[in-house]
């Protein structure tokens, strides 16, 4: 089994402690606890589902997708958008063709090839990040290639930034297919994760996905979140 593609290895709690959300709805309400004071994750997730604006859908089955390694370059004179249709709403990501052309091309190539169609957001850390792009749906899937484009040393993973997840053994700036969207004001991550772009529209949908996680939890959302269709738009 392949190692799950994580973001901040073994340090998610630090990221959660350092980050918040600029949307009050992400922090409103109390977190249920057990008799000994611990977070009652099951109750919190049940509340999240009840209050969610996401439509209920079935979790997609794992799939095998063979996609060639991205080649060529995107035209820097044009604007590229990856549009994600999900059961929590639509999300449009403007690709950073100018400063991160290789990484932008990864997302563009995979979206155009239908790689992300009927895949899930398999990881939610409420108020911090949401992660998707795995055809297996468990954090272990992805293509058998990597594209490497180290981000700027001054890279900031602020709210709405879309970056690529990697394993501990991957070099800085490595991209497969899995990506994460920053929910908090500042994820507090080191400049090790390739940046693909930033959410242009659809932050409410991103927040809705984030709110399907229990406070302090790191794992699947309370109910499936599915990318039904991903498309590439060029302007």
N, C-alpha and C positions, 0 to 999 in steps of 0.2 A: 504493500500500500504506500502510495506517495505521501510525503509529509504535507499536512495542510498548509496552505499559503496564508500566513498570518501577517499582521501589519506591524505591531510593536510586540515582538516576541516576549512572552512572559511578563509584560509590563502594561497590560491593558488597564489595570487598576490605577497606575500612575497617570495614564492619559485621562481617565475618567475624573480623577481628582483634580487635574489641572484645567479641565475644560468644562464649559457649560454650553448652553444654547441661547441664541438671541431670540428664540421664540418661547414666550411664557408658557405656552401649552405643553412644552416638552418637560416642564418641571412642576406643573401644577398637580395637586392631589397628593395623597399620602401613600406610602408603600406599606402593604400589609406585612405583618411580622408574625412569627410563631411565638409560642409561649415563652421561649427562652430569649426572645428579642431578635432572632435572626430574620433575615428577609424571607418572607413566604413567597417564593418565586412562582409557584403554581397559581396562587391567588392573584398575584400581580399581573401575570400573563392573562389570566381569565378576565380581569378588569380591562386590560389593554384591548383584548378582542372585542369586548362589549362596547367600548368607547371608540373603537376604530372606525375611520371613514373608508377603509379598504373593503372592497367587495370580496366575499368568500369564494375561493377557488381551490381546486385540487392541486396538491403538490405535484410538479412534473416528474415524470420518471427519468432516471439517469439516461443520458444519451451519449453516443460516441460520434464526435464530429472531426473529420479530417480536413484541416485547413492549412494550405501552404503558408510558409513564413512570408510575412509582408515584404513586398519588393517595391522599388521605385520610390517616388516622392510625391507628396501632396503639393499642389500649386500654392505657394505662399501669397499669391495675389487674391486668393479666394477664401471665403469663410466656410468652414466645414462644421456640421452639427451631427451628433449622434442622438437620435430621438428614441427614447424608450417608452413604449406603451406598457403600463403595468396596471394591476388591479387596484393600486393605490393612487393612480393618476399618471399623467404623462410627465416625463422629465426630458428636457433638452439640454444637451451638453455641447458647449462650444469648444472645439478642439484647439489646442495651443499649437498651431502649425508653425508659428514664427520661432518660439523659443524651445519647443520640444517636438520637432518634426517627426522623429522616429517613433516616439511613443504615441503621438497623435495618429500616425499611420497605422499603428497596431489596432487601435480602437476602430478606426475607419474601415480597415480591411475586414475585421471580424464582424462588424455590424453589417457591412455590405454583403458578406457571405452567408448571413443568417445564423451565424454561430450562437448568438445570444437569444435567438427566438426560443420561447418556451423553456427558459432557464429561471432559476430562483435566486433571490437574495438570501443566501444561506447563513449570513452572520449579521447580527445586530448588536451593537453596544450603544444603548440608549444615550442620546445626547453627545455621542462621540463620533462614531462612524457606522455606515452600513456597507456591506460587502456582497458583491455578486460576481457573475461572469464564469461560474463553474458549471460545465455541462453535467457533471456528476451530482452536483447539488450538496456536496458534503465538505467542500474545501480542499479536496485532494485532486481535483481534475484540472485539465488544461492541455494545451498543445505540447508536442514534444520538442518545441523550439523555444528559444528565448531571444528577445531583442534587448540590447543594453544601451541605455542613454542616461548617463548620470545627471541628476538634476543639479541646478545651481547650488553652490554652498549656502546661498542665502534663501533657498527655497522655503516657503511658508505653506503649511497645510491648514489653511483657514477655511471658514465655512463655505461650502459649495465646491471646493477643490476636488477634482477627480484624479486619483492616482492609482498606480498599479501595485497590487500586493505581491510579495515575494517570500521565499523561504529564507531561513537563516544562512543557507549555503549559497544562495544566489548573490551575485555581486550587486553593489549599489546601482540602482537604476534599471534593474532587470524587469522585463515585462513578459508575461504569458498572456492569459486571457482574463484573469481575475482582477477586478478593480474595486476600489472603495471610494465612497463619497463622504467627505467630512461634514458632520452635522454641527459640531460645536464651533464656537468662535475661533478657537485655535486648538488643533489636535495635539500640539506639543511634540510632534515627531521630529526626529533628526532628518537631515536631507539625504535620505537613502532610497526614497521611493519615487520612481519615475512619474512625472506629472503629465497627464493626458489633456487636461482642460479644466473647465469650470462649468457648473450648472448655470445655464442662462435663464431658463424658466422651469418651474416645477418644484420649487423648494417646499411647497406645502406637501407634495407627494413624498419627498424625501423625509420630511418631518413625520409624516404619517407612518412611514416604514420604521423610522427610529422609535416611535412611540409603541411599537409592537414588541419592544424589548422591555424586560423588567429592570427596575433600578438596580444597578450593581451587577447585572448578569451579562455574560458574553456567550452568545450562541444563536441558535435559530430564532426567528421571530415567532411570536405566539401563534400566528396563523400564516399559511404560505403567502409569500409575496412573489409574484411571477412576472417576468418580462415576457409578455405575449408576443411582442414584435419589436425588433430594433431596426431602424432604418438610417441610412446616411443621406444627409441633405447638403447640397453644395450651393452656395450663393455667390 
